[in-house]
Amino acid sequence: MIGDNLRKVEENISAACDKSGRAREDVTLIAVSKTKPVEMLREAYDLGCRDFGENKVQELIEKYDRMPGDVRWHMIGHLQRNKVKYIVDKVYMIHSVDSLRLAEEISKEAVKKNVTVSVLVEVNVAGEESKFGTTAEETVSLVENIAKLPNIVVKGLMTIAPYVEDSEENRLYFAKLKQIYVDIIHKNIDNICMEELSMGMTGDYEVAIEEGATCIRVGTGIFGERQYTAV
């Protein structure tokens, strides 16, 4: 099942890249492995997946030592400040930095462990009350303040678009995030390396790619429906 699903996702990514005149290698597929057992992750790994996304710190930690060392772990869920110390030296990137206080905690723990952490600033582009993320209006200011902190580097922006039946409805949100991203690049802020736009999930990643996504987060499209069982 995973093999068939991955082939289909790859076909869709390639088609979206072709449609928008982009190279396939410009888009990173993150296999969202939350709630999935390690056996399924290993199957995806054996099929070529190296980037895996987790929503919960505890799950990431439990899977970390049970997967090969070349896996790149992405923390894509809401991160509580008291959990930061457990993952700063384990993650490839934290996608969900939505406040200066969280960034300060990441910086503090990164200094302690002598690592530099790559982060994305999460933007609630659609302004949904149920979603985390800074506002579109406050994004530049937050990025500028995080840039002053040691051992943390802002690599780009992330958003979780609304759940919609028609993925075209989210195109405007992806386009808006891309515009904020471009505006920040033009500011030439020190310690900012704007390379990544993490946007698009199983239901809308093709539209996200067409609007400039460099990271897409696909769970159901690879592993099937979510399972709430122990790791």
N, C-alpha and C positions, 0 to 999 in steps of 0.2 A: 504493500500500500504506500509506504513512505517513498519508495523508489518511483512509483508512478506519479505520485503527487509532486515530487521534486522535479521530475521531467516536465510536467505541465507548468509549474511555476517558472522554471527556466525558460520555457518557450514563451511564456507571457512577458517575462522580463526582456528577453531579446526583441520581441515584437515591439514593446513600448520604447525600447532604446532606438530601434530602427525608425520608428514613427517620429521620434523627436530628434533624430540626428545625433544620438549619443552613442558612445562606445559601451559595450556590455561591462567592461571592467571598471567603469565609473560608478557602478551600482553594487553595493555590498548587500547580500542577502543574509539577514539575521534570522536564524531559526528560533522562534520563540518557544522555548521548551518548558515554560512554567507548567506545573502540575504533571508533567510527563515523566515516566520512569527512565532511569539511566539507560536501560536496554534500548529504548526508542532513540535516545540521543546518540548512542553508539552506532545504531543503524544509519542514522543521518550522517554521522561522522564518516563512516565507511563509504558513504556515497559522495563524500567530498565537502560536506559542511564543516566549517571551522569557526564560524561566528554563531554563538548561542546567546539568547536573551532571556533573562530571568526577572521576575517581578518581585520576588521576596528574597531578602538577604539569607534567611535560613536555608532556603532551597538551593541557592547558589553555592553556599558553603558546603552543603551535604554532597552536591554533585561535583564540586571542584576537584577533589582528590580521586574521584572515581572515573574521571575522564582524562584523555591524553593531555600532555603538557602544552601542546601547541594550540589548544582551544582558546579562542578569544572570547572572554565573557563580557557581556554587556548588561549592566544594571538598567533596566528600562522602566521599572515600577517606582512608585513613590518611595523615597528613601527617608527614613527617620534619622534624626541627628545621632541618636544613641546607638545606631547600628553601623554608622560609618566606619568605625575602627575595625570592624570585622572584614571589610572587603576592599579597603583602599589599596592593598598590595596584591589583590587577586583579580581585579577587573581591568579589562582593556579600556573600557569607557563607561562613564556614568551619564546616561541620557536625560536624567530627570532632575537636574538642579533648577529649583524654582524659587530660591530665595538666597539672599546674601548670608543669612545665618547658617544655612546648610553648606554653602560654599566655604564659609569660614571654618566650619567643623571639618570638612574634607581637607582643607589646607592644613589645619592644625595636626590632624592625624597623619597626613602625608609627610609633613616635616618630621614627625616622630619616627616614622618608618623609613625615612630617607627615600621616598619615591615621588615621582611627579605624576599626577593624575589628570587624565584627559576627560573633560566634561562637555556636555551640551546643555545649553539653557533651554528649559522646557517652557514653551509659550502656549498659553491657552488662547489660540487665535480666534476660535469661535465664541469665546466668552461664556462657555457652559459652566453653570454653577457647580455641577457634579464633578468637574475636572480640576486637577491641579495645574499649576503653571502660572507664570507671571503674565501680565497683560501685554498686549502688543505695544502699548504706549510706554510701558516701563522697561521694555526689553533692553534698549540701548544703555540706559542708565545702569541696569543690573550688570550687564556685560562689562561696562567700564569699571565698576566697583570690584567685580571678581578679578579683573585683570591685575589689580594691585596686590593680590594675595600671592604668597610664595607657594611653590610646589603644586600649582594647579594651573591648567591651561584650557582656556575655552576654545574648543575645536569647531563649534557650530551651534545649530539650533535644532530643537525637536518639537514636534506637536503631535497630539492625539486628536485626530479629526472626529467629528460627530459620527455616530453610527447611522448610516443611511442605506436605503435600499438601492438607490441609484448613485454610483460612485461619482458621477459628474457633479453632483451637488457639493462635493468637497473640493472641487477644483479651485474655487475662489480662495479657500483657506490655505491650500498649498501654495498658490500664487502669492498670497499675502505674506506667508512666511519667507518665501524666496526673496521678496522685495525687502523685507526687514534685514535679511541676511546680506543682501547686496549693499544696502545702506551702511551696515556695520563695516563691511570690507572697505568701503570708500572713506571711512573715518580713520583708517590706518592706526588703530589703537595698539599701543605696545602690549606684548604678551598675549595677543589674540591671533589665533591661527585659524581663520574661518575656512574650513574645508568640508564640513559635513552638514548635510540637511537630512535629519532622521524623520521621515514622514511617510505614511502609507502602511497599511496593514492588509490582511487577507482580502478584505472587501474592496480596497481602493488603491492598491499599490501601483497598478498600471497608470492611473491618472497621476499619482504622486511622482512617478518616474518622468512622465511627460512634462511635469512642472518643475523638475530639477532635483528630485530626491537622490541622495547619494547612499542612504541606508534605508532599507525597507524592512519592516518587522512582520514576519509571516509565521503564524502559529498553526491555526486551523488548516490553512492551505497545505501545510506539510504533514502535520501529525494527526489531523482529524479533530473532532470535537474535543473540547477540554475535559480532562478527567480530574476530579478532586479526590485523589487518593494519596497515600503516603509515598514518599520517594523510595 
